[in-house]
Amino acid sequence: MKFPLATPLVLYLSLLLDELPLAQAIRFPVEGRIGGFSNQNAARNLGRLGRRASITGTPDLSNVGNVQYQTNITLNGQQFKVLVDTGSSDLSVTGTVQGAKDTGKTAEVTYAIGATSGPVKTATLDFEGYTVKDQAFIEQSVDSSHDEGGGIIGLGPGGASVVQSVYGQGQGDPVLDRIFRQNTSTPNFITILLGRAGDPTDTFVGDITVGEVVQPFGNITQQPKLPVTQMAHRSGQHWTALLDANGIIGPDGQKINTTKKSSGNRFNVMFDSGFTFPQVTKSVAAAIYGRVPGAKLTTVTGITGDMWTLPCSTELNVTFLFSGVQFPIHPLDTVTNAFYGPPDEHGNPTCIGAFQPTTDEQEGIDIILGMSFLRNAYIFINFGDFVDGALAKVGDPYVQLLPLTDPAEAHADFVQVRTNGVDHSSQLHLLPAVPDNSEDDDDDDDSSSSDSGIKKYLPYIIAGSVAGGLILIALVLYALFGGSRRKYRRLHDPAPAGLPATSLPNPYDNHPPPFAQYQPSRRY
């Protein structure tokens, strides 16, 4: 994913799904790789979820240790392996593209981690059977952060394209815009089905498709349609939808508080295939991991930002809810061994909680659901009007999700992989829950809460003030008039006896009077 994105959103032509031919559909099969070895074994029957083994096609997209998903493209016949990223909208490659035309423009795309920049050039793109002439892209130079032959293909909304903003609409459109415009019979939607490296039962070949639904998951089109939430600034548009109110069920089986005064008390969620670790609020991450004995929030080598670390044998079940549909997360995704944390007190390696707490808030986005979520949900993204050159408004964009994870199977997988076939789940006893400090609310919300508290007790404050005022007036009147009945002492009466002279401090004594050594201090 990237931030920020530039230029206004543009219109996409949208066709009704059941009326569209599939002849022009694009298929990007997904190949799961473990330790660098291709795994193309047949998958088992998933019942109502269908047979993943029935997914066919030549594997073109590789899973790099559950932290990246890449596909192959060519520019002027030169091959590049690019990261598939629904969180950005531009194509960039590292290295010199032979014969590419220089547009005289330059562009820079800043991602959540890292950036890419360079001249904007054009070349003939070959992408899964489609040829796009004069496709605009960023040519990144090879350096310590960018390996030759790599790159990123952005599959986000076209209006968020930086290249389009500097090179112009039409000629600067991203890949999907160009494909949809030159192939009007291709349905304007994409789907993503990601495999899980290291899964003992679902070693399946998945797919990323454009204009086609992967079988046997055709029932995804019957799932609730989640409207894409429109960003205030169209240049920052992403594939986002609203999570249900308190729509996360934690490891204790209780809903986690996600109430927020913005977005109608519902979190705005971004779906980003380029994000390895989902980004959640600090309170959500703490509710998932903070109650596990031995869990720590710490730095992990190779990862930007703090992560929760915990024993690798910890099985945690978390569920997300969208439009009332539950999406269980596989415990191999909730606690991942893609990276290892610092050893525990016994020298054993620790695994990391994949749902990372973040303080880097993005405007209008509360949480980002990346790969660790998307391996558990087949996602369908309809572009609607988000296509450059649309003649009229034909429909709002939306997202549909289909659950993929069976909790019983996931539990068996975890026991086999992490605990050598011995079920220790009953031995996990979460620590007592701590009060929610609601640190995810903004300052205005805190002020509003304080104001509400004051208003609640305002009648008592007024009554107390009035009573205090009446008492004060009574005391003044008594001092002025009530005390006048006392008899004054006559002038020749002796004065009252004072303290003994021996108790008074001697001005020539070395002992100072009480408190003479007190010196006020200041803090700067």
N, C-alpha and C positions, 0 to 999 in steps of 0.2 A: 504494500500500500504506500501511498505517498501523501504528503502535506507540504505546502498547500497546492491546490489545483486552480487552474485559471480559466477564464473566458466563460461566457454565458452558455447555458444548456441549449441544445438544439433539438429539433423535432425528429422523432423516429417514426417510420411507417410501421404499423402493426397490423397483422392479419390474424383472423380467427384461427385458433389452433386446429380445430377439427376440419377446417376447409383447406389446409395447406398441404401441398405435395411434399413428400420426403426425398424426392429424387435429388434435390439440390442441397440436402442437409450435409453438414460437415461433422465428421467424427474424429475425436482425439482420444484414442484408447489410452488408459492409464496402466502403467506397468509398475508393480511394487517391487522394490529391490531391497534386499537385506544383506548388509555387508558387501555390497557390490555384485552380488550374484542374482541373476534374474530368476524370479519365481513365478511360473505360469501354471501351477497346479490347478486342477479343477476345484471349484468351491462346492460346498455342500448345499443341500436344499434348505432354503430359509423360510419355507411355508408361505405365510401371507406376504412376506417381503420378496418372494420370488427366488429364482435361482441366479445367483451372481455368476455362476460358471457359464451361463448361457450368453454372457456378454462376449461378443466376438470382435475381431479386428486386430490389426498389427499393432503391437505396443509401441506407441510413439512418445508417451509421457512417462518419465521415470520419477519414482519416489526416492528422494535422497534422505534416508534415515528418519522419515516423518517430519523433516524440517523444511523441505523444499519439494515442489512439484514442477517439473520442467518438460518442455516439448521442443521439437525440432522445427525450425523454419529455414528457408533459404532466401537470400537476397542476391540477385544476379547470379544464382546458382551456387553461392557460397553458403555453407551450412553454419547455423548458430543454434546453440541449445539455450533456450530462454525460459525464465521463470514465469509461470502462469499466475497473473495477479489481477484479481477483480477489484483491488483497491486503488488501482491507477489506470490511466487511459492512454498511455503512450508506448510506442515501440522504441526500444533502445538496444543497441548491440555494442559489444566491445571488440575493437579491432577495425582495421581498414577494410571497407567493402569495395572490392575492385569494380571500377566502372561506374560507381555511384555519382550522381550529379549533385553538386553543391548548390544549395538555394541561396547562399549568402546570409542565412539566418543562423542564430545560435539559440539554444534552449537549455535550461537546467531544471531537473525534476528532483525535488527533495522528498525522500522517503522517511518513514518513521526511523529507520536506521540506514544511514548512508544517503548518497545522492548520485545522480548521473548528469553529465553535462557534455556539450560538444556541439559541433556544427550540425545543422539540420540538412539532411541529404535525402535523395530519393533514389529508389531502385525497384526492380521487379521482384515482388514478393510471391513466393510459392508457399502455400499454407494449406496442407491437407486437401490437395486436389483443386484448390482455387488459386488462380493467378491474378495478382493485382499489380498493374503497371503503375510506376511512379508513386509507390508507397513512401510516404514521408516517415523518417525515423531520426533518432539522435545517434550519432556516431561517437561513442565514448572511447577515449584513448586507453590503452593498456597501462595499468599502474598497479601498485601494491594492493589496492582494494578492488580492482576489476580485472578478472582473468580473460585472456583472449578467447574468443569464441563463445562467450556468455552473453547475457542480456536479460531483458524483461519485456514481456508482451502484456500490455495493460488491456484488460477487458471491462473496464468501468465505463460509466456514461461518457459519451463523446464530448459533451460540452465542458468536461473537466480537463480536456487535453491542453497541455502547455504548448505542444507543437502546433496545434490548431490555432492557438492564440497568437503565435508569432508568425506563422506562415499563411494563415487565412483558412476560412471554412471552405470545404470542398477539397482543395489541393492539400490541405494540412490535416484532413480527417484521420482519425485512428483506424486501425485495421478493420474492426467490426463495422464501422460506418461505411467504409469502402466496399466491403463484401455485401452488406445489405443493400447498398445503393445500386451496385452493378448486377446484383442477382435478386431481382424483386420477388422471385418466387420462393426465396429462402425465408422461412419464418424468423421473425425478429426476436428470438430468445436463445439463451444459452442454458445448459445444465451442467452441473459439476457433481461427480461421484468419485470420491477419493478413497483409495485403499489404505490399509494400515499395515506397515511393515512390522513383522514380528507377531502378527495375529496367528495363532495355531489352527484356527478353523476357517477363517475367511481370508485365505490367500488368493483373493480374486483379482481379475483384471478389470479395473474400472474404466470409466470414460469421462471425458469432458467433451460436450457436444455443442454444436451451434445449429439450431433449427430442427433438432430431432430429440425425442425422448428415449432414453436407454430402456430397453426391455430386459427384464420383466417388471420395470418400475413405471409402467404407463399410468398407473393410478395416481401418480403425483399431480396430474392435472385435475384431480378431483379433491385435492387438499384445499384448505381455506386459502384464499388469496390475501396476502398481506400487502397493503398499499405501500409503495415506496414513499417514505416521508420526504417531503420537498424541503431542501435547505433554503435558508433565507438568501444566501448568496449562491447562485446557480453554478458558479465556478467551483464551489466546494461540494458539489453533489456526489454522493456515493450510493451504493446499494444498501439502503437502510430501511428498517421496519421497526415497529413498536413491539417490545416484549410485553407479555401480560403483566398486569399489576402484581407485584411481589411474585414474579414469574420464575423464580429459581428455587428448587427444592434442595435443601442441603443434605449432608450426610446423616443428619439425625432424623430425616424424614419431615422436617418442618420447613415452611417457606421462609426464605431469607427476605428481610425487609429491603425492598428496592424502591420504596416510595420516594418520589421526587416531585417538587411543585411544578417543574416544567414538564412539558409533554403529557399533561393530563395525568400526572402521577405514574407514568409509565416510562421505562428506560427506552431510549432510542438506540437501536442496535445496528451496527455495521457488519456486513458479511464480507470477509476479506480472505481470499485464498492465498494471499501473499504473506499473511501474518502467521508465523509458526505458533506462537503462544497467544491465546485470547487475552485481551486486556480488559480487566474488570476493576471496579472501584476497590479501595482498600478495605472497606467494610465487608464487601462480598467475598474477597479473597480470604479475609480473616475468618469469616463464617464457615468457609469450606475447609480451611486447613488449620486455623489457629487453635482448635480444640483437640488436635491430635497430640498425644503425649510424645515429646521429643521433637515436635515441629518447631522450626526456627525461620524467621525472616532474615535473610542474609544475602550477601553477594555470591554469585556463582561464576566461575571462570568461563568466559566466552559469551556471557549474556549481559546485555545492558539493562540495568535496573535490578532491584532486589527481587528475590524469588523466595517462596516458601520451600524449605527442604524438610524432608521427613523420611522415616524408614521406608525402604522400597517395598516392603511387604504390606504396606498400608493400603487396604482396599476401601476406596471412598466412592460412593454412588451419588451423583448429582444429576438433576433433571431440569431442563429448561422448558418453559411453556409459551407457545405461540398460538393465539386464537384457540385456547383450550386444549391443544394437542400437546402431549408430553413427548420430549426428546431426551431419553436417557443417554448419559455420556458413559462410554466404556471406561471402566476403571483403569485400563492401560493408558487411556488418554488423560484422565484426571490426574493421575500420578505417573509421570513419564520418566523413562530412563534414557531419553534422547540425550540428556546431559546428566552428569552426576554432581551433587553438591559436596561440600566439605564432609569428611568422615565424621561419624558420631563419636561419642566418648569411648566406644569399644573398638574404634578403628574401622567400622563397617561403612561402606559407601552409602550415601543418602541419595534418594531420587528427588525430583523437583515437582512442585505443584504447577501444572501447565497453565492454570488460570492466574495470570500475573497481575499483581496490584500495580496500578499506575496512577501517577499524579499529573501526567502530561495530558490534561484534558483538551479535547478537540471541540470546537464550537458545534453545538447541537448534537454531539455524539457522546453517549454515556458509556457504552462498552463496545468492544470490537471482538467478534467471534471469528477466529481464524481456523487453522487446520485442525486443531484438537476438537473443535466443535463440528466442523464440516465432515470429518470422517464418520460422524454419527447421523448425518442428515443429508439426504440427496436434495440438492437445491436447484430450483427452476427460477430463472430471472427473465421476466418479460420486459423488454425495453420500452414498450408502449410508444409514446411520442418522442422518446429520446433518440431521435435519428436526424442527422443533418439532411436537409432537403425535403422533409415531409411536406406534402401539399396541404394537409389539413390535420386538425387534431382528431386522432382516431382512437385514443385510449390512454388511460393512465398506466404507468409502469407498476408492476407488482412482483412479489416474490412468493413462491410456494415451496414448502418443505415437506419431505417425507421421512419419518423416523426409520432408521436402519438398525439400531442396536436392540437386541433382545437381552434384557437384564440377566436372565438365567444363563444364557450362553456366555454372556460377558463375564459373569462370576466364575464359570468353569474355566474360561480362558485365563483369567487372572490367577487362579489357583495353580493352573498348569505352568504358567510362565514365571510367576514371582515366588511361589511358595512350594515348589517342587511337588505339586500334587496334594499337599496337605492343607486343608481348609482351616485357616486361623481367624476367619472373619468374626467368629463369636468372641474372640479374645480382645477385640478392639473396644475400649471404653473411652468415649469422648470426655474431655474435661468439661466442667460446668460452663455454661454459656455466660459471656460477659455482657453487660448492658450495652445496647447500641448507642454510640455517642452521636450518631447522625452526622458524621464529618463530611458526608457526601453532599449535604445541603450547602448552598452558597450563602454568602454573608447576608444577602437580603432576606433569605429564609430565616437565618438566625435572628436578625433584627425583628422580623415579623413575629417570631415565636416569643421574643422578649416583650414586644408590645402587647401581644395577646395576654401574656401573663400579668402584665401591669393592669390592663383593662379589667381582667378578672377580679382583681382585688381593689379596684378603684373606689367602689362605694365604702369599703372598710377604711381605706386611707382617708377619705373625706370625713367620715364620721369621727375617726380618731383625731383628725386635725381640729375639727370643731370643738370636740370635748376638751382637748388640750388648751385651745384658746380660751374657753370659758373658765377653766381652772386658773389660768394665768391671770385673767381679769379679776377673779375673786381674790387671789393673793395680793394683787396690787391694791384693791380696795381695802382689804384688811390691814395692809401696811399703812395706808394713809389715814384710815379712820378708826379701825379697831384698836390699833396700838396707842391711840391718843389718850386712852383711859388709864395708861400706866402713870405712876407718880415719878416725877423727875427727881434725881438726887440733888440735894442742896449743895451749893458750891463749897461749903466748909466741911463736908463729909470727907473722910480719908479716901484716897484712891485705892482701887482693888490691889491686893497683893500680887506681885509678879513672880517670875521664876527666881529661884535663888541665884545670887550673884555668882556663885561658883560654877553654875551650869552654863554661863555665857561664854562664848569663845573669846580667848585672849588674843587681841590683835597682834601681840608680839610673840605668840606661841607659834611653834613650827607646824602645829596640826591645823589644817584648813577646816573650814566649816563643812558641814555635811554637803555632799554632791559637788564639792568644788572641783573634783577631778573629772567630772563628766564633760566630754567634748563631743559635740554633734559631728556626724560624718556625712559626707555626700557620696552618692554613687553616680558615676557618669556613664 
